[in-house]
Amino acid sequence: MIPRQSSLPVIVLSLAGLVLTVAAGLMMFSTFMLYDDEGYVLFSLKNFAEHGHLYDTVYTQYGPLPYVLYAALHALGLPLTHVAGRLLTLLAWAGAAGLSTALVWRATKHFGAALATLAAVFVYLWIMVSEPNHPGALIAVLTAALGALGYGWLAADKTTRWAALAGAISAALILTKINVGVFAALSVLAFFLLHAASPTLRRFAPWLIAAGLAVLPFALMRALLGTPWVQTYALVFALAAVPAAGAAGLAAATEPRLRLGGREFIAALLGGVAISVVVLGVILARGTTFAEIIEGTLLGPLRHPTHFSLVFPWPAGTTAGAAVSLALFLFAIAARRKFPAIHHAVAALRFLASLALAAVLLRFPLYSPDNAVFAHALPFLWIFLWPLPGETSLTARTWLALLLLGQWLHPYPVPGSQIAWGTFLALPLAALGCVSAAGWLRKRLLVPADKIRLASQFVLILAALVTGSRLVQIGTRYLDSRPLGLPGAASLRLPDSTTATYRLLSLNAAAHADVLFSLPGMFSFNLWTDLPAPTLANVTHWFSLLDDAQQQAIIRALAAHPRSAVIVQAGHLDFLRARGLTPGGPLYDYVMREYTPAFTIDGFEFRVRRGRRIAPLLTAEVRERPAAANPSDPFNTLVEIPLLLSPGQKIASVEFAEMDSPASLHLDATNARLELTPITLQGDPATGSTGAALLRVYFNRADRRFSLARTLIILRDANGTELGLARLRP
């Protein structure tokens, strides 16, 4: 049965979304970030699901909603693992892209614009691969739902539904990350003022909104206003918010049918209260007090900028550009009646801004598009709010733009992944504004509609194909990588160096430790090994975010466990020091004093209590054998590898390979001598079988050289099954 023509674009968009979701999933499952915020968040989600007591015992920087959601899913049988968390993050990623696409399709019925939006949002939110389980994914899909569903209901004059949705999602965002939720609530308030039933409120609304938004960044960022990047941020936002508020006021006056009054206010209030009661009720029932909720969701986040922040490198001239844009708006609003050509200029600027956005997206993956949008786009938001004569759906588009304006503050004080989460609504807004401006210009310039639509469809579809194909191309790396093979993360496929290092660190932790800690916090190792951390107060940068009492509790727990171990990522510490974020504090001093490196691999130190000795499992040493030692022995090289074997496992062959390449040297009984000697976990000879053993491989390497950083050693049994990966140690 052939589908009706009207449903064909939706089918094609759905299939394209499926392809991009698979590509995004492959990309996500072939990425693991060294700073491991994934492990911190996932470990805290698991600890809350099992123990309750959020904030007082289980540490988090975030609101309670993600913890309630994951605990509910866990109660329904979902394992809180890396695989499950990544699938949920992928669902949020696809949801944000799908909602943005649905918004554009509903508003424009322009297939090319919808397809381009779909590909663009998938690419724009590529940072999702770096932040599995992070509340940012939930924030993105909630924001997209608020924008898309809100747009649809406003366009259909279903104001009560919009208000209930706005209240519910604003509350959900507040209970996820308080600043993001407050920004959403302020966007809702601004929209209420612009469309208030009271004529007096409507008259003064643009002035009130402009003044409030101009002051907001300086109040929000007061703790870091002494830093140049924050000064630029606050000033650019203020300069951009004034024309945006003015243009929103013009749009509200141009399309006056919408009025919001007491009914909508009550609906918004009830929506927010309903979400809050459910979430807070669960948290209170799981052992958290009201005082701890206030500390964890409000007071703690207020102190966060002074504990940890990053720097955004604003391009030269950013502030001047924002000032010029404000001047252009003031000229346009003063001269719009005398010079109707101003509307043509605004429409043309929309078109050019959208082309610039497309050009930035087409530079992916060489350049991350979110940084360029964050640096340059906000001062020009007003041109997408400006009402062109005869335009429709201005009210709904105003809502989307105001929501985007509030979220633009999300990257403070950490302009990392937050940039993409806070600004991706610029993509559907640009699509709406561009399609509307193109149609408006076509009518004024008397260009044939079919030619314009055909040309725009072709260009946008081509841009979507190019952009989407790059996401697909990156995703194919999954097919060429080796499975990580660790509990809860078996489906991840990472570069050989990462896979081998994480496997051997996990094996050593499981064999040598009963409590595992890390510096900075890499709590994925706790999840992979099922080893407890010293306490339930765990976070990546614990040295700056945990107070003295929490650090002292960890010190006491470590001191009580002589077999405790600490994994130190020295490369990450160097990265932090280079950026002025030098770790310190009582717990840091204790770890560095009381724990010494048992071995070092690829920038990781595996530390044990001072004076303790362990066998560094799956770390190899290469030694040359003097010819004089045994003239009849043809083998001039010895490799020694301490390892741990399960009952019945036997090493039949050893392969040497360059990372991510096929094996270049295969050693077995035909060209080498393999000897296996039982040892203790301290590395001493053992009289009986303990599982631990020292593998000695004698062979003739001729003129081969083994790179310390690039050599992978693969251990196999007689059937060719991989039993382990070893790395050369210094």
Secondary structure, DSSP 4 states (H G I P E B T S, - for coil): -PPPGGGHHHHHHHHHHHHHHHHHHHHHTT---TT-HHHHHHHHHHHHHHH--BTTTB--SS-SHHHHHHHHHHHTT---SHHHHHHHHHHHHHHHHHHHHHHHHHHH--HHHHHHHHHHHHHHTGGGGG-TT-HHHHHHHHHHHHHHHHHHHHHTT-HHHHHHHHHHHHHHHHTT-HHHHHHHHHHHHHHHHHTBSSHHHHHHHHHHHHHHHHHHHHHHTGGGTTSHHHHHHHHHHHHHHHHHHHHHHHHHHHSTT--B-HHHHHHHHHHHHHHHHHHHHHHHHTT--HHHHHIIIIIHHHHHHHH------PPTTHHHHHHHHHHHHHHHHHHTTT-THHHHHHHHHHHHHHHHHHHHHTTTTTS-HHHHHHHHTGGGTHHHHS--TT---HHHHHHHHHHHHHHTTTTSS--STHHHHHHTTHHHHHHHHHHHHHHHHHHHHT--HHHHHHHHHHHHHHHHHHHHHHHHHHHGGGGGSEE---TT-TT-EE-HHHHHHHHHHHHHHHHH-SSEEEES--THHHHHHTPPPSSS---TTHHHHS-HHHHHHHHHHHHT-TT-EEEEEHHHHHHHHHTT----SHHHHHHHHHEEEEEEETTEEEEEETT-----TTEEEEEE--GGG-TT----EEEEEEEE--TT----EEEEEETTS-EEEEESTTT-EEEEEEB-TTS-B-SS--SEEEEEEEE--TT----TTTEEEEEE-TT--EEEEEEE--
